[in-house]
């Protein structure tokens, strides 16, 4: 992760940790991580960019489902 310099870091709520967010802001990377529900201070995030993460997540899920067809795992004996 040290050698990569993206403009934004898209992740889900599981990655909402102060240590990670502080590290990203030090490197001038915009964290697009929704805050956990139990946080006392909520920070602003770009939800339009966060929706793109969901689009790619669904795309890779569809590829995983099609893997069975492409590699003939569903072929009956």
C-alpha positions, -999 to +999 in steps of 0.1 A: +000+000+000+030+023+004+038+024-033+003+032-046-009+068-047-046+068-056-069+099-054-094+081-032-097+050-010-131+033-013-140+008+014-170-003+035-177+004+071-154-024+083-124-002+074-136+028+095-106+030+118-090+062+130-055+048+124-063+040+087-081+073+081-053+093+096-027+075+075-047+082+043-051+119+051-014+122+058-008+108+023-034+132+008-057+103-002-094+110+003-110+082+024-145+073+011-155+051+040-189+055+056-187+060+094-198+032+117-231+038+134-216+039+168-192+069+160-199+100+179-186+124+152-196+116+116-174+128+088-186+137+053-181+113+025-188+114-012-217+089-016-217+092-054-182+078-054-191+052-028-219+040-051-193+032-078-176+009-053-209-010-050-212-012-088-177-029-091-185-052-062-216-064-079-197-068-112-170-091-096-197-111-078-214-117-112-180-129-126-176-153-097-211-167-105-202-171-142-170-189-133-189-221-128-202-220-163-170-209-179-149-236-162-177-263-166-180-270-129-218-274-134-213-301-160-232-333-149-214-366-150 
